[in-house]
Amino acid sequence: MNQAAKHWKQLKVFEQRGDLQKQADFISLVLSQHLSPQVLSELMKMAHDRAMADLSKNPPMMYRLIQDKHVLQLCNSLNGEIVKEVNLPREVGMIPLEQLTWNPLGKQKMMVLSVENQHLEILKMLDELEPLQSGLLLNSSYAYLNLNPQNSLTSWFTRSFMYHAMPLEPVRTLPYDLFLSARHPFLVVADRGAGKIHLIQRDNLRLIRSWPILPPPNKKALSVVFHPDGKRIFVSAGQPGLLTMIDRGMAQKKLSIPKTHIISNLALSNRGDLLYLMAVHPDTRRPDIWVLDTQKFEVQTSIPLDGEAFSSGADARDLLELTPDGKYAVVMVSRNQPALFTPCLLLIELATGKIVDQKILRTIDKPVNLAFPARKLFSPRFRLLPILLHSGFGITEELLKKSFEVSEL
């Protein structure tokens, strides 16, 4: 496949996703001799204004987990109105909520940080979140909060759930964790105590299938990532050498990786060719990042981290997340300075495996989730090529076909 045909194929993918910025990137790349930066900027503004007007009338859906009621809700992201509500599967013999010795709801707060020029900086602390801000938007990463526009201009943030008490012993169910992907028509709800994940249709909340990852009871969280190809889901469970893959045919397979370390959390590169695992040595408590290829699942390299893993204690998982550009990883480790179990965020340059920055946090501000805001997506009805053709910029169908080397638009 020639380069122009590859660009055309990629453009079609981003049209289906409703990603205007990516469409602009490929159109600019192919039509650089025919479109000035000013014209492209005007085109983007025109499309963006139309899409935003439509978005105000047809807002994206928001997902909310009601932990104590075992309920998943689909809500209007502007007013919080419940569009649909379903009961989640419940483990047989589970402990009633009132008999739990810990609070599965907890207090929600959030830190807003920026990642720029190899530097981490805390911008704002939000000690109280409105009810709407505790929901998860459709076209976002799994912990993207529904913030007001004036609060969502920063490049990076993390969500912190401050539990009144952490479960020190295995529990039979709760809490649930929600994982979303803009590229998949599904979402995953993971039940920590039951050791199961539930694949749910995103638009109607219909349960497709459930898979047991571990026998209950448990106290560690299941971590889930979606492969960009839309065909595979990877799951880790805080167990030695345990990494599970679920393929497009919904077959479950345990991948063969070294059992010398506990696999706590995981992340995928943007292209999906590399899988990053938080691997914790059970004796030293030191975490490393293992980098695996997603074909043979062999460890390509190991990045040592300076500190200890919180998952070796009471924490449900270790924190690992990649920046949207795929250049850096952010992880949290435990340090004994200035006090025992001090949380520390590390910024790691993945190309070199070096820690380029770190940020010491107060113990009371220790997060249990990390997330990045996803690129804003719109309805696929708003495509840049048709707008370009009818905008009077002198671009014709013949020019587009020739530039992209296609016979039909």
C-alpha positions in Angstrom: 0.0 0.0 0.0 1.4 3.4 -1.0 1.7 6.3 1.4 -1.3 8.2 0.0 -3.5 5.1 0.3 -2.4 4.7 3.9 -3.3 8.3 4.7 -6.7 7.8 3.1 -7.3 4.6 5.2 -6.3 6.5 8.4 -8.5 9.4 7.5 -11.5 7.1 7.1 -10.8 5.7 10.6 -10.7 9.1 12.2 -13.9 10.1 10.3 -15.7 7.2 11.9 -14.4 8.2 15.3 -15.4 11.8 14.9 -11.8 13.0 15.6 -11.7 16.4 13.8 -8.1 17.2 14.8 -6.7 13.9 13.4 -8.7 14.5 10.2 -7.1 17.9 9.9 -3.6 16.4 10.4 -4.0 14.0 7.5 -5.7 16.5 5.2 -2.9 19.0 5.9 -0.2 16.3 5.3 -1.6 15.3 1.9 -2.8 18.7 0.7 0.1 20.8 2.0 0.8 22.3 -1.4 -2.9 23.3 -1.9 -3.9 24.5 1.6 -2.3 27.2 3.6 -2.2 27.0 7.4 -4.7 29.9 7.5 -7.2 28.1 5.3 -6.9 24.9 7.3 -7.4 26.9 10.6 -10.5 28.5 9.2 -11.8 25.0 8.1 -11.2 23.6 11.5 -13.0 26.5 13.2 -15.9 26.1 10.9 -16.2 22.4 11.5 -15.6 22.8 15.2 -18.3 25.4 15.6 -20.9 23.3 13.8 -19.9 20.2 15.9 -20.1 22.1 19.1 -23.5 23.5 18.3 -24.7 19.9 17.6 -23.0 18.7 20.8 -25.0 21.2 22.9 -28.2 19.7 21.5 -27.1 16.1 21.6 -24.6 15.8 24.5 -22.4 12.7 24.9 -23.6 10.1 27.4 -22.0 9.8 30.8 -21.5 6.6 32.8 -21.9 6.4 36.5 -21.4 3.5 38.9 -23.6 3.4 42.0 -21.5 1.1 44.1 -23.8 0.5 47.1 -26.8 -0.3 44.8 -24.8 -2.5 42.3 -26.1 -0.3 39.4 -24.6 1.1 36.2 -26.2 4.3 34.8 -26.2 5.9 31.4 -26.8 9.6 31.9 -27.1 12.9 30.0 -23.7 14.6 30.6 -25.3 18.1 30.7 -28.0 17.7 33.3 -27.3 14.3 34.8 -30.7 12.9 33.8 -30.7 9.0 33.9 -31.3 7.6 30.4 -30.9 4.0 31.3 -30.1 2.0 34.5 -29.1 -1.7 34.8 -28.3 -3.9 37.7 -24.8 -5.4 37.7 -24.2 -9.1 38.3 -23.8 -9.9 41.9 -21.6 -12.7 43.4 -23.5 -15.5 45.1 -22.9 -15.4 48.9 -21.7 -11.8 48.8 -21.5 -9.9 52.1 -24.3 -7.4 52.5 -23.1 -3.8 52.2 -24.1 -3.0 55.8 -21.8 -5.8 57.1 -18.7 -4.4 55.3 -15.9 -3.2 57.6 -14.8 -0.6 55.1 -16.6 2.1 53.0 -16.7 1.3 49.3 -17.9 4.8 48.4 -15.3 7.0 50.0 -14.7 10.7 49.4 -13.9 12.0 45.9 -11.3 14.7 45.3 -9.1 15.5 42.4 -5.7 17.0 41.6 -5.1 18.7 38.3 -1.5 18.5 37.0 0.3 19.3 33.8 3.0 17.4 32.0 5.2 19.6 29.8 8.8 19.7 28.8 9.7 16.7 31.0 8.2 18.4 34.0 5.3 17.5 36.4 3.4 20.4 38.1 0.4 20.4 40.3 -2.0 23.1 39.1 -5.1 22.8 41.3 -6.7 20.8 44.1 -10.4 20.1 44.0 -11.5 18.9 47.4 -15.2 18.5 46.6 -16.7 17.3 43.3 -20.2 18.0 42.1 -22.4 14.9 41.4 -22.1 15.4 37.6 -18.3 15.5 37.9 -18.2 11.9 39.3 -19.4 10.5 36.0 -17.3 9.2 33.1 -17.8 10.6 29.6 -18.2 8.4 26.6 -15.1 9.4 24.5 -12.6 9.4 27.3 -10.2 7.4 29.2 -11.6 5.4 32.1 -11.2 8.1 34.8 -12.1 11.2 32.8 -14.3 13.4 35.0 -17.1 15.5 33.6 -15.5 18.8 34.4 -16.9 22.2 33.5 -15.2 23.8 30.5 -13.2 26.3 32.6 -11.7 23.4 34.6 -10.8 21.2 31.6 -8.2 23.4 29.8 -5.2 21.7 31.4 -3.3 18.9 29.7 -3.4 16.3 32.4 -5.2 15.3 35.6 -5.6 12.5 38.1 -8.6 11.5 40.1 -8.2 10.6 43.8 -10.7 8.5 45.7 -10.0 8.8 49.4 -11.6 5.7 51.0 -12.6 5.9 54.7 -11.0 2.6 55.2 -9.2 0.2 52.8 -10.2 -3.5 52.8 -7.3 -5.3 54.5 -8.9 -8.7 54.0 -10.3 -10.3 50.9 -13.9 -9.3 50.1 -16.4 -11.2 48.1 -17.6 -8.2 46.0 -17.1 -4.5 45.5 -15.9 -2.1 44.6 -16.7 -2.0 40.9 -14.2 -0.4 38.4 -15.3 1.0 35.1 -13.1 0.9 31.9 -14.0 2.8 28.7 -12.5 3.1 25.3 -13.6 5.5 22.6 -12.6 2.9 19.9 -14.8 0.2 21.2 -18.6 -0.2 21.3 -18.3 -1.8 24.7 -17.2 -1.0 28.2 -15.9 -3.3 31.0 -17.0 -3.3 34.6 -14.6 -5.2 36.8 -15.8 -6.6 40.2 -12.7 -6.7 42.4 -14.0 -9.1 45.1 -15.6 -11.6 42.7 -12.5 -11.5 40.4 -14.7 -11.1 37.3 -15.0 -8.7 34.4 -18.3 -7.9 32.6 -18.3 -6.8 29.0 -21.3 -4.5 28.4 -22.7 -3.0 25.2 -22.1 0.7 25.5 -25.2 2.2 24.0 -27.9 0.0 25.7 -25.9 -1.3 28.7 -26.7 -4.9 27.7 -24.5 -7.5 29.3 -22.6 -9.4 26.6 -20.5 -11.8 28.6 -18.6 -12.2 31.9 -15.3 -13.9 32.5 -13.9 -15.1 35.8 -10.2 -14.0 36.1 -9.7 -15.1 39.7 -11.7 -17.2 42.1 -13.2 -15.1 45.0 -12.7 -13.7 47.5 -10.1 -11.0 46.6 -8.9 -7.6 47.7 -6.8 -6.5 44.7 -8.2 -4.7 41.7 -8.4 -6.0 38.2 -6.8 -3.7 35.6 -8.1 -3.6 32.0 -6.8 -2.1 28.8 -8.3 -2.2 25.3 -6.1 -2.9 22.3 -6.4 -0.2 19.6 -7.4 -2.8 17.0 -10.7 -3.3 18.8 -10.2 -7.0 18.9 -8.3 -7.7 22.2 -8.7 -6.9 25.9 -5.9 -7.4 28.4 -6.5 -8.0 32.1 -4.1 -8.1 35.1 -5.1 -9.1 38.6 -2.2 -8.5 41.0 -1.0 -12.1 40.9 2.4 -13.6 40.0 2.8 -13.9 36.2 -1.0 -13.6 35.6 -1.9 -11.8 32.4 -5.1 -12.6 30.6 -6.1 -11.8 27.0 -9.6 -11.9 25.6 -9.8 -11.9 21.8 -12.5 -10.8 19.4 -14.1 -14.3 19.5 -14.4 -13.8 23.3 -12.0 -16.6 23.9 -10.0 -16.2 27.2 -6.3 -17.0 27.2 -3.6 -16.8 29.9 -0.4 -15.4 28.4 2.9 -17.0 29.3 5.1 -14.5 31.1 7.6 -14.9 34.0 6.0 -15.8 37.3 8.9 -14.2 39.3 6.9 -10.9 39.7 3.4 -9.9 40.6 1.7 -8.2 37.6 -0.1 -5.2 39.1 -1.2 -2.8 36.4 -0.8 -2.4 32.6 -0.9 0.1 29.7 -0.7 0.0 25.9 1.3 2.1 23.4 -0.8 4.1 21.0 0.0 1.8 18.1 -0.7 -1.3 20.3 2.6 -2.9 19.5 3.9 -2.6 23.1 2.4 -3.6 26.4 3.7 -2.1 29.6 3.3 -4.0 32.8 3.9 -3.0 36.4 5.9 -6.0 37.7 6.5 -6.1 41.5 9.2 -8.3 43.1 7.4 -10.1 46.0 10.4 -10.0 48.3 12.0 -6.5 47.7 8.6 -4.8 46.9 10.4 -3.0 44.1 8.4 -2.3 41.0 9.7 -2.4 37.4 8.0 -1.7 34.2 8.2 -4.6 31.8 7.9 -3.8 28.1 6.4 -6.7 26.1 5.6 -7.0 22.4 2.0 -7.8 21.6 2.8 -10.6 19.2 4.9 -13.1 21.1 4.5 -11.3 24.5 8.2 -11.5 25.3 9.9 -9.0 27.6 11.8 -6.6 25.4 13.2 -4.4 28.2 12.7 -3.7 31.9 12.7 -0.2 33.4 13.6 -0.1 37.1 11.8 2.3 39.3 13.1 4.1 42.4 10.8 3.2 45.3 8.4 0.5 46.5 5.0 -0.6 45.3 2.0 0.4 47.2 0.2 -2.7 46.1 2.6 -4.7 48.3 0.5 -3.2 51.2 -3.2 -2.4 51.3 -3.5 -0.6 47.9 -5.7 -2.3 45.4 -3.3 -1.6 42.5 -0.2 0.3 41.5 -0.7 3.4 39.3 0.6 3.4 35.7 -0.6 5.5 32.8 0.9 6.7 29.5 0.7 10.3 28.3 -1.5 10.8 25.3 1.5 11.3 23.0 2.9 8.0 24.1 6.3 9.5 25.1 6.1 9.2 28.8 4.7 7.0 31.6 3.5 8.2 34.9 3.7 5.9 37.9 3.3 6.2 41.7 5.7 4.6 44.1 6.2 4.6 47.9 9.1 6.4 49.5 10.3 6.5 53.1 11.3 10.2 52.9 10.2 12.6 54.3 8.0 10.1 56.0 7.1 6.4 55.7 4.9 5.5 52.8 5.2 8.9 51.1 3.5 8.8 47.7 5.7 10.0 44.8 4.8 10.4 41.2 7.5 9.6 38.6 7.6 10.8 35.1 9.5 8.3 32.9 10.7 8.9 29.3 9.9 5.7 27.6 12.4 6.0 24.8 15.3 6.1 27.2 13.8 4.4 30.3 14.9 7.4 32.4 13.1 9.1 35.3 13.0 12.7 34.1 10.9 14.2 36.9 9.2 13.4 40.2 6.6 15.0 42.5 6.3 14.2 46.2 2.7 14.2 47.4 1.1 14.5 50.8 -0.1 11.2 52.2 -3.7 12.5 52.4 -3.5 13.4 48.6 -2.4 9.9 47.5 -4.5 9.1 44.3 -5.9 5.6 43.5 -6.4 6.4 39.8 -4.4 8.2 37.1 -6.0 9.4 33.8 -5.5 11.7 30.9 -8.2 13.6 29.1 -9.0 12.1 25.7 -9.1 14.1 22.5 -12.6 15.6 22.0 -14.7 13.5 19.7 -17.8 14.5 17.8 -20.5 12.9 15.7 -19.2 11.2 12.5 -21.7 13.4 10.6 -19.1 16.2 10.9 -16.4 15.3 8.4 -13.8 17.8 7.2 -13.6 16.6 3.6 -17.2 17.5 2.6 -16.9 20.8 4.5 -13.7 21.5 2.6 -15.4 20.7 -0.8 -18.3 23.1 -0.2 -16.5 25.9 1.6 -15.2 27.8 -1.4 -11.5 27.2 -0.9 -11.0 26.0 -4.4 -10.6 22.3 -3.5 -12.3 19.9 -6.0 -13.2 16.3 -6.0 -10.7 15.6 -8.7 -7.9 17.2 -6.7 -8.8 15.1 -3.6 -9.0 11.9 -5.6 -5.6 12.6 -7.2 -3.9 13.6 -3.9 -5.2 10.6 -2.0 -4.9 8.3 -5.1 -8.4 6.9 -4.7 -11.2 6.5 -7.3 -14.1 7.4 -5.0 -14.4 9.8 -2.0 
